[in-house]
Amino acid sequence: MTDDAPKPVYRGLLAALLLDEKPWSWNWKYNPSLKEHMHALGVIAANYNDLEGQFYRLFYITQTHFEVGKLVFSKLNNAQRMEVARKVAETQPLSFRERYEHFISGYGTATDNRNILMHSKAHNASLSDLTSSHLTLAKPSKKTPDENNFISLDVAELRSVADDMAEFAMFGSQLFYWRIAALSGGTITWEGGETATPTLPDKPRLPRALTLSTQPDQATAPPQLEASGE
């Protein structure tokens, strides 16, 4: 393509302009090659919110007084909540404690991953390059805010992050219902009168931790961890 040749235009933007419609920001702001990547980012955000909700439920259900636990949760930042949760875990039955500590560790990694992805901006969002296979994100450095660190992920890697969060959210939900049942002899009675006896779930493998690079072309995700349950 020569310098004076017209640059590629996303067909959705062109169609909207021809119909005299107000184009959606996606059409004029983001590279269409990144559509599935951006969709995966949205799923990550939704899955993390679910995971955080499970952490909240486990946080207060393991307290001596539930309402106090809810109040404490609202007053602390995330690092403090995890510190309190680990202390409370030490008072729990051993079989539950090991799983709860595993959940807290996985939640911590998922939170770090979420913060990297959701507090970054798309570095390669330009409409001029329609062949991007990776979404490269830029996050300002804490030490030097006017400099960026980067991470570059393909669709499969982003979906893996989302799946890690979904798996740990399910793990947390199973722990919550086991803990609820333990308060009434190990059985839960649902509103319709049906009963269930939850069992402690197996520990899923911990989520992999995303890492940042100082250079966009070196910003790749670490290899997937083997499923070990530890």
N, C-alpha and C positions, 0 to 999 in steps of 0.2 A: 504494500500500500504506500503510495507516494504521499509526501507532506500535504499536497493540495487536494488529495482525495477525501471524500466525505468520511467522517468517522462513523463506526457502527452505531446505530440507534436502536435501543430496545423497542421491539415492535409494540409492546403494550403502551409505551409512552407515545409513540407515533400515532397509534390508533386513537388514543384519548385526545390528542391534540387535533386530529382531523375531525373528530366528532364534537369538538369544542367543549370537551368535558374537563373537569379539574382532575389531573392525573394523581393517582395514589402515590405517596412518597416512594414506595418500593420501585415504581416504574422509572423514576428519574434519578434516584439516589443510589441504587444497588445493582451490582453486576448480576444479570440473570443466571449466570453459571453458578452463583452461590445460593440459589433459591433453596435447595435441599439443606445446605449448611445452615442457613438462617432459620429454616423450619426446625432443625435439630436444636438450635440455640433456644428456641421457644419451648420445646419439649423439656430441655434441661431446666429452664426456669420453672416450669410447672411441676416437674418431678422433684426439684429441690424444695419447693413450697410444701409438697406432700411429706417429704422426708423431715423437714423442720417441724411440721405438725406432729409427726410421730415422736420426735424428740421431746416436744412439749408435753405430750401425753405421758410419756415414760417419766419425765422429770417430776411431774406433780403426783403421779400415782405411786411413786416410790417414797414420797414424803410421808411423815407421820400424820400430818394434817394436810389434806388435799388443797384446801383454799389458801393455806400459807404457801404451799408450793407454787401455786398459780401466781400469787403476789410476788414471791421471790423471783420467779422467772421474768416477770414484767420489769423488774427493777435492775436486772443484771445485763451486761453485754454478753455476747456469745461465748467468749473465752471464760468468763466467770461462771456462766451456766454450766459449761463442760467441767470446770473445776469442781463445782458443787456436786454435779452428777457423779463424778468419779468418787468423791468422798462418800456420797450416799450409797453407791454401789458396794462399798466395803461392808455395809451393814446387811446386805441381802444374802439369801441362801446361795451357797457356792455355785450350784448349777446355773442359777439365774444370773448371778454376779458375773461369771465368766462371759456369758453372752451379752449382758448389758454393757460391760466394759468394751467388748468387741464392737458393739453397736456405736458406742460413743466415739471410738477411734475411727470407725468408718464414716460417721457423721462429720467428724472433724476434717478428714481428708476431702469429703464431698463439699464441705463448706469452703475450704481453700480453693477447690476447683471452680466452684460457682463464683467466687469472688474474682478469680482471674478472668473468667469468661464474661461475666456481667459488668465488670468495671473496666472493660477494654473497649476500644473502638475498632471497627473494621478497617484494616490497613490497605487491603486490596479490593476496595468496593467499587472502584472506578468502572464505568460502563465501557471504557475504551478497550479493556482486555476481557473478551468473552470466553476465554478458554481456561479459566482458573479451576484447578482441581482441589485446591486447598483454600480454606478461609484463614487468612493471616490476621491476627488481632494484635493491637498495640496497646500496652498498658504503661502509664507513666511510672517511672521509677520512684520509689519512696525516698531514696537518698538524693536523687537529682530529678525533681519533677519535670524539668524541661527536656528530659531524655526518656526514650521509650524502651521497654522490653517487649519481646514478641513471643507469640506462639502460633504455630501453623498446623491446622488439623484438617484432615479430609472428612467426608461425610461419615464413613464407618467409625472413625475415631470419636467424632462428636456424638454419634448414636451410642457408642460404648459408654461414654460418660453419662448420658441420660439413663442407660440401662443399669449402670452401677447404682445410681440414685434410686431408681425404681426398686431394685432388688433390696437395698437397705431399708427403704420405706416399708416394704412388705415384711422384712425381718423385724423391724420395730413394731409393726402392727401385731405380729404374732407374739412378741414378747409382752406387749401391753395386755392382750387378752389372757395370756397365761397368768400375768400378775393380777389382773382383775379376778380371775377364777380362784386364785390362791387365797383371796380374801374371804371366799365363801366355800371353803372345803374342796376347791379344785374344779367346781362346776359353774358354768354360766347358764342362767335362765333368760331366754330372749323374751321379748314382749308377747309373742304368740304362745308362750308356754313351753316352747321347745328348749331342750337343754343341750349343752355341749361341754366336753371335757378337753380343753386345749392342752397340747403337749408342747414342750420346749422345742423350738426349731433348731435345725443345724445352722452352724455359723457360715454365712457366705464368705467368699474371699473378700479381702479388703479392696476398696476402690484403688486404682492406680492414681498416683499424684501427678498432676500436670506440672510442667516446669517451663519457665520462661528463658528466653535467650536474648542476648544483646543485639543479635543480627537477625533480620527477617529470614534470610536464606538458610539459617541454621536452626530455626525455630520449629522443631518437630516434636511430636509426642513421644514419650518413652515407650518401650515395648510393653505389650500387655503382659500382666503378671499371670503366672500359672494358677489355676484354681486349686488352692490348698486349704481354704477355710480358716487360715490364720492371718 
